[in-house]
């Protein structure tokens, strides 16, 4: 997650587009629009969609 938080270009959360990486401390989700991300939650809960602001966002990155 640390390397992903440095790749591509930083964009503001307000300018996030589907496909952008939403980076948190120790975790990364993929923005899918409408204020939602898809991410690998835990081994028990698997892949889920949830609010992108469920925790503090470190950075949003656009990788082209």
Jmol script that loads the backbone (N, CA, C; Angstrom):
load data "model"
ATOM      1  N   UNK A   1       0.823  -1.197   0.000  1.00  0.00           N
ATOM      2  CA  UNK A   1       0.000   0.000   0.000  1.00  0.00           C
ATOM      3  C   UNK A   1       0.867   1.261   0.000  1.00  0.00           C
ATOM      4  N   UNK A   2       2.040   1.178   0.625  1.00  0.00           N
ATOM      5  CA  UNK A   2       2.924   2.340   0.654  1.00  0.00           C
ATOM      6  C   UNK A   2       3.378   2.758  -0.725  1.00  0.00           C
ATOM      7  N   UNK A   3       3.755   1.808  -1.568  1.00  0.00           N
ATOM      8  CA  UNK A   3       4.179   2.119  -2.931  1.00  0.00           C
ATOM      9  C   UNK A   3       3.017   2.638  -3.768  1.00  0.00           C
ATOM     10  N   UNK A   4       1.840   2.077  -3.574  1.00  0.00           N
ATOM     11  CA  UNK A   4       0.676   2.521  -4.336  1.00  0.00           C
ATOM     12  C   UNK A   4       0.295   3.953  -3.965  1.00  0.00           C
ATOM     13  N   UNK A   5       0.531   4.350  -2.733  1.00  0.00           N
ATOM     14  CA  UNK A   5       0.211   5.706  -2.297  1.00  0.00           C
ATOM     15  C   UNK A   5       1.132   6.748  -2.921  1.00  0.00           C
ATOM     16  N   UNK A   6       2.189   6.297  -3.581  1.00  0.00           N
ATOM     17  CA  UNK A   6       3.142   7.215  -4.215  1.00  0.00           C
ATOM     18  C   UNK A   6       3.095   7.168  -5.741  1.00  0.00           C
ATOM     19  N   UNK A   7       2.363   6.214  -6.318  1.00  0.00           N
ATOM     20  CA  UNK A   7       2.377   6.059  -7.772  1.00  0.00           C
ATOM     21  C   UNK A   7       1.394   7.018  -8.436  1.00  0.00           C
ATOM     22  N   UNK A   8       1.544   7.190  -9.722  1.00  0.00           N
ATOM     23  CA  UNK A   8       0.629   8.022 -10.491  1.00  0.00           C
ATOM     24  C   UNK A   8       0.639   9.459 -10.028  1.00  0.00           C
ATOM     25  N   UNK A   9      -0.509  10.107 -10.162  1.00  0.00           N
ATOM     26  CA  UNK A   9      -0.663  11.520  -9.792  1.00  0.00           C
ATOM     27  C   UNK A   9      -1.697  11.650  -8.693  1.00  0.00           C
ATOM     28  N   UNK A  10      -1.442  12.568  -7.775  1.00  0.00           N
ATOM     29  CA  UNK A  10      -2.413  12.839  -6.714  1.00  0.00           C
ATOM     30  C   UNK A  10      -3.586  13.623  -7.285  1.00  0.00           C
ATOM     31  N   UNK A  11      -4.792  13.273  -6.872  1.00  0.00           N
ATOM     32  CA  UNK A  11      -5.991  14.042  -7.200  1.00  0.00           C
ATOM     33  C   UNK A  11      -6.779  14.232  -5.912  1.00  0.00           C
ATOM     34  N   UNK A  12      -7.597  15.246  -5.864  1.00  0.00           N
ATOM     35  CA  UNK A  12      -8.406  15.467  -4.665  1.00  0.00           C
ATOM     36  C   UNK A  12      -9.531  14.438  -4.619  1.00  0.00           C
ATOM     37  N   UNK A  13     -10.014  14.166  -3.432  1.00  0.00           N
ATOM     38  CA  UNK A  13     -11.131  13.228  -3.304  1.00  0.00           C
ATOM     39  C   UNK A  13     -12.334  13.728  -4.093  1.00  0.00           C
ATOM     40  N   UNK A  14     -12.557  15.041  -4.095  1.00  0.00           N
ATOM     41  CA  UNK A  14     -13.686  15.611  -4.837  1.00  0.00           C
ATOM     42  C   UNK A  14     -13.581  15.380  -6.338  1.00  0.00           C
ATOM     43  N   UNK A  15     -12.358  15.173  -6.847  1.00  0.00           N
ATOM     44  CA  UNK A  15     -12.140  14.942  -8.277  1.00  0.00           C
ATOM     45  C   UNK A  15     -11.952  13.463  -8.602  1.00  0.00           C
ATOM     46  N   UNK A  16     -12.134  12.581  -7.622  1.00  0.00           N
ATOM     47  CA  UNK A  16     -11.918  11.141  -7.836  1.00  0.00           C
ATOM     48  C   UNK A  16     -12.840  10.605  -8.921  1.00  0.00           C
ATOM     49  N   UNK A  17     -12.279   9.714  -9.742  1.00  0.00           N
ATOM     50  CA  UNK A  17     -13.025   9.060 -10.813  1.00  0.00           C
ATOM     51  C   UNK A  17     -12.916   7.547 -10.623  1.00  0.00           C
ATOM     52  N   UNK A  18     -13.902   6.802 -11.153  1.00  0.00           N
ATOM     53  CA  UNK A  18     -13.810   5.340 -11.062  1.00  0.00           C
ATOM     54  C   UNK A  18     -12.465   4.844 -11.581  1.00  0.00           C
ATOM     55  N   UNK A  19     -11.841   3.969 -10.816  1.00  0.00           N
ATOM     56  CA  UNK A  19     -10.531   3.427 -11.159  1.00  0.00           C
ATOM     57  C   UNK A  19      -9.395   4.049 -10.367  1.00  0.00           C
ATOM     58  N   UNK A  20      -9.627   5.216  -9.771  1.00  0.00           N
ATOM     59  CA  UNK A  20      -8.592   5.845  -8.947  1.00  0.00           C
ATOM     60  C   UNK A  20      -8.362   5.013  -7.693  1.00  0.00           C
ATOM     61  N   UNK A  21      -7.136   5.047  -7.185  1.00  0.00           N
ATOM     62  CA  UNK A  21      -6.793   4.355  -5.947  1.00  0.00           C
ATOM     63  C   UNK A  21      -7.050   5.285  -4.769  1.00  0.00           C
ATOM     64  N   UNK A  22      -7.777   4.787  -3.789  1.00  0.00           N
ATOM     65  CA  UNK A  22      -8.008   5.540  -2.561  1.00  0.00           C
ATOM     66  C   UNK A  22      -7.136   4.884  -1.497  1.00  0.00           C
ATOM     67  N   UNK A  23      -6.159   5.641  -1.001  1.00  0.00           N
ATOM     68  CA  UNK A  23      -5.147   5.080  -0.107  1.00  0.00           C
ATOM     69  C   UNK A  23      -5.387   5.521   1.330  1.00  0.00           C
ATOM     70  N   UNK A  24      -5.278   4.558   2.208  1.00  0.00           N
ATOM     71  CA  UNK A  24      -5.396   4.762   3.643  1.00  0.00           C
ATOM     72  C   UNK A  24      -4.088   4.263   4.263  1.00  0.00           C
ATOM     73  N   UNK A  25      -3.892   4.457   5.545  1.00  0.00           N
ATOM     74  CA  UNK A  25      -2.710   3.905   6.207  1.00  0.00           C
ATOM     75  C   UNK A  25      -2.818   2.382   6.157  1.00  0.00           C
ATOM     76  N   UNK A  26      -1.899   1.736   5.419  1.00  0.00           N
ATOM     77  CA  UNK A  26      -1.855   0.281   5.348  1.00  0.00           C
ATOM     78  C   UNK A  26      -2.933  -0.390   4.519  1.00  0.00           C
ATOM     79  N   UNK A  27      -3.668   0.359   3.684  1.00  0.00           N
ATOM     80  CA  UNK A  27      -4.761  -0.241   2.916  1.00  0.00           C
ATOM     81  C   UNK A  27      -5.038   0.595   1.668  1.00  0.00           C
ATOM     82  N   UNK A  28      -5.547  -0.044   0.620  1.00  0.00           N
ATOM     83  CA  UNK A  28      -5.904   0.640  -0.627  1.00  0.00           C
ATOM     84  C   UNK A  28      -7.229   0.090  -1.136  1.00  0.00           C
ATOM     85  N   UNK A  29      -8.091   0.971  -1.606  1.00  0.00           N
ATOM     86  CA  UNK A  29      -9.332   0.585  -2.259  1.00  0.00           C
ATOM     87  C   UNK A  29      -9.380   1.196  -3.647  1.00  0.00           C
ATOM     88  N   UNK A  30     -10.278   0.713  -4.479  1.00  0.00           N
ATOM     89  CA  UNK A  30     -10.455   1.248  -5.827  1.00  0.00           C
ATOM     90  C   UNK A  30     -11.776   2.005  -5.860  1.00  0.00           C
ATOM     91  N   UNK A  31     -11.695   3.275  -6.239  1.00  0.00           N
ATOM     92  CA  UNK A  31     -12.888   4.108  -6.288  1.00  0.00           C
ATOM     93  C   UNK A  31     -13.803   3.630  -7.419  1.00  0.00           C
ATOM     94  N   UNK A  32     -15.096   3.474  -7.123  1.00  0.00           N
ATOM     95  CA  UNK A  32     -16.040   3.011  -8.145  1.00  0.00           C
ATOM     96  C   UNK A  32     -17.120   4.054  -8.450  1.00  0.00           C
ATOM     97  N   UNK A  33     -16.995   5.233  -7.853  1.00  0.00           N
ATOM     98  CA  UNK A  33     -17.959   6.299  -8.077  1.00  0.00           C
ATOM     99  C   UNK A  33     -18.991   6.368  -6.967  1.00  0.00           C
ATOM    100  N   UNK A  34     -19.694   7.480  -6.916  1.00  0.00           N
ATOM    101  CA  UNK A  34     -20.757   7.655  -5.937  1.00  0.00           C
ATOM    102  C   UNK A  34     -20.287   7.605  -4.491  1.00  0.00           C
ATOM    103  N   UNK A  35     -19.019   7.940  -4.246  1.00  0.00           N
ATOM    104  CA  UNK A  35     -18.494   7.920  -2.894  1.00  0.00           C
ATOM    105  C   UNK A  35     -18.186   6.529  -2.362  1.00  0.00           C
ATOM    106  N   UNK A  36     -18.091   5.542  -3.262  1.00  0.00           N
ATOM    107  CA  UNK A  36     -17.878   4.145  -2.868  1.00  0.00           C
ATOM    108  C   UNK A  36     -16.546   3.604  -3.387  1.00  0.00           C
ATOM    109  N   UNK A  37     -15.997   2.642  -2.641  1.00  0.00           N
ATOM    110  CA  UNK A  37     -14.812   1.902  -3.074  1.00  0.00           C
ATOM    111  C   UNK A  37     -15.128   0.416  -3.059  1.00  0.00           C
ATOM    112  N   UNK A  38     -14.317  -0.333  -3.778  1.00  0.00           N
ATOM    113  CA  UNK A  38     -14.311  -1.796  -3.671  1.00  0.00           C
ATOM    114  C   UNK A  38     -12.938  -2.141  -3.106  1.00  0.00           C
ATOM    115  N   UNK A  39     -12.925  -3.070  -2.149  1.00  0.00           N
ATOM    116  CA  UNK A  39     -11.650  -3.418  -1.523  1.00  0.00           C
ATOM    117  C   UNK A  39     -11.700  -4.804  -0.927  1.00  0.00           C
ATOM    118  N   UNK A  40     -10.505  -5.368  -0.721  1.00  0.00           N
ATOM    119  CA  UNK A  40     -10.374  -6.654  -0.046  1.00  0.00           C
ATOM    120  C   UNK A  40     -10.391  -6.355   1.443  1.00  0.00           C
ATOM    121  N   UNK A  41     -11.499  -6.616   2.077  1.00  0.00           N
ATOM    122  CA  UNK A  41     -11.694  -6.238   3.468  1.00  0.00           C
ATOM    123  C   UNK A  41     -10.874  -7.118   4.417  1.00  0.00           C
ATOM    124  N   UNK A  42     -11.351  -8.323   4.675  1.00  0.00           N
ATOM    125  CA  UNK A  42     -10.633  -9.287   5.523  1.00  0.00           C
ATOM    126  C   UNK A  42     -10.813 -10.669   4.919  1.00  0.00           C
ATOM    127  N   UNK A  43     -10.070 -11.639   5.413  1.00  0.00           N
ATOM    128  CA  UNK A  43     -10.218 -13.013   4.919  1.00  0.00           C
ATOM    129  C   UNK A  43     -11.640 -13.519   5.181  1.00  0.00           C
ATOM    130  N   UNK A  44     -12.236 -13.079   6.274  1.00  0.00           N
ATOM    131  CA  UNK A  44     -13.586 -13.533   6.627  1.00  0.00           C
ATOM    132  C   UNK A  44     -14.659 -12.865   5.771  1.00  0.00           C
ATOM    133  N   UNK A  45     -14.536 -11.551   5.541  1.00  0.00           N
ATOM    134  CA  UNK A  45     -15.595 -10.840   4.815  1.00  0.00           C
ATOM    135  C   UNK A  45     -15.322 -10.715   3.320  1.00  0.00           C
ATOM    136  N   UNK A  46     -14.078 -10.934   2.888  1.00  0.00           N
ATOM    137  CA  UNK A  46     -13.754 -10.935   1.460  1.00  0.00           C
ATOM    138  C   UNK A  46     -13.835  -9.563   0.806  1.00  0.00           C
ATOM    139  N   UNK A  47     -14.189  -9.564  -0.471  1.00  0.00           N
ATOM    140  CA  UNK A  47     -14.278  -8.341  -1.261  1.00  0.00           C
ATOM    141  C   UNK A  47     -15.603  -7.656  -0.953  1.00  0.00           C
ATOM    142  N   UNK A  48     -15.542  -6.346  -0.657  1.00  0.00           N
ATOM    143  CA  UNK A  48     -16.774  -5.612  -0.396  1.00  0.00           C
ATOM    144  C   UNK A  48     -16.725  -4.212  -0.992  1.00  0.00           C
ATOM    145  N   UNK A  49     -17.890  -3.644  -1.129  1.00  0.00           N
ATOM    146  CA  UNK A  49     -17.995  -2.230  -1.471  1.00  0.00           C
ATOM    147  C   UNK A  49     -18.418  -1.498  -0.209  1.00  0.00           C
ATOM    148  N   UNK A  50     -17.905  -0.284  -0.062  1.00  0.00           N
ATOM    149  CA  UNK A  50     -18.268   0.515   1.104  1.00  0.00           C
ATOM    150  C   UNK A  50     -17.922   1.964   0.840  1.00  0.00           C
ATOM    151  N   UNK A  51     -18.325   2.826   1.741  1.00  0.00           N
ATOM    152  CA  UNK A  51     -18.050   4.247   1.616  1.00  0.00           C
ATOM    153  C   UNK A  51     -16.544   4.488   1.571  1.00  0.00           C
ATOM    154  N   UNK A  52     -16.119   5.357   0.677  1.00  0.00           N
ATOM    155  CA  UNK A  52     -14.694   5.688   0.572  1.00  0.00           C
ATOM    156  C   UNK A  52     -14.205   6.414   1.809  1.00  0.00           C
ATOM    157  N   UNK A  53     -15.099   7.029   2.541  1.00  0.00           N
ATOM    158  CA  UNK A  53     -14.712   7.791   3.727  1.00  0.00           C
ATOM    159  C   UNK A  53     -14.922   7.002   5.012  1.00  0.00           C
ATOM    160  N   UNK A  54     -14.929   5.668   4.919  1.00  0.00           N
ATOM    161  CA  UNK A  54     -15.127   4.851   6.117  1.00  0.00           C
ATOM    162  C   UNK A  54     -13.977   5.013   7.100  1.00  0.00           C
ATOM    163  N   UNK A  55     -12.840   5.492   6.626  1.00  0.00           N
ATOM    164  CA  UNK A  55     -11.712   5.882   7.468  1.00  0.00           C
ATOM    165  C   UNK A  55     -10.978   7.030   6.800  1.00  0.00           C
ATOM    166  N   UNK A  56     -10.016   7.623   7.466  1.00  0.00           N
ATOM    167  CA  UNK A  56      -9.320   8.794   6.939  1.00  0.00           C
ATOM    168  C   UNK A  56      -8.525   8.455   5.682  1.00  0.00           C
ATOM    169  N   UNK A  57      -8.765   9.209   4.627  1.00  0.00           N
ATOM    170  CA  UNK A  57      -8.070   9.015   3.355  1.00  0.00           C
ATOM    171  C   UNK A  57      -6.709   9.700   3.417  1.00  0.00           C
ATOM    172  N   UNK A  58      -5.670   8.953   3.068  1.00  0.00           N
ATOM    173  CA  UNK A  58      -4.321   9.507   3.009  1.00  0.00           C
ATOM    174  C   UNK A  58      -4.127  10.284   1.706  1.00  0.00           C
ATOM    175  N   UNK A  59      -4.481   9.635   0.591  1.00  0.00           N
ATOM    176  CA  UNK A  59      -4.333  10.250  -0.727  1.00  0.00           C
ATOM    177  C   UNK A  59      -5.198   9.497  -1.732  1.00  0.00           C
ATOM    178  N   UNK A  60      -5.550  10.163  -2.801  1.00  0.00           N
ATOM    179  CA  UNK A  60      -6.214   9.532  -3.942  1.00  0.00           C
ATOM    180  C   UNK A  60      -5.230   9.648  -5.105  1.00  0.00           C
ATOM    181  N   UNK A  61      -4.998   8.517  -5.780  1.00  0.00           N
ATOM    182  CA  UNK A  61      -3.987   8.480  -6.840  1.00  0.00           C
ATOM    183  C   UNK A  61      -4.628   8.043  -8.160  1.00  0.00           C
ATOM    184  N   UNK A  62      -4.248   8.720  -9.230  1.00  0.00           N
ATOM    185  CA  UNK A  62      -4.695   8.345 -10.567  1.00  0.00           C
ATOM    186  C   UNK A  62      -3.496   7.782 -11.315  1.00  0.00           C
ATOM    187  N   UNK A  63      -3.612   6.530 -11.732  1.00  0.00           N
ATOM    188  CA  UNK A  63      -2.534   5.855 -12.448  1.00  0.00           C
ATOM    189  C   UNK A  63      -3.004   5.632 -13.874  1.00  0.00           C
ATOM    190  N   UNK A  64      -2.279   6.211 -14.824  1.00  0.00           N
ATOM    191  CA  UNK A  64      -2.677   6.081 -16.235  1.00  0.00           C
ATOM    192  C   UNK A  64      -1.857   5.074 -16.953  1.00  0.00           C
TER     193      UNK A  64
END
end "model"
wireframe off; spacefill off
backbone 0.3
color backbone group
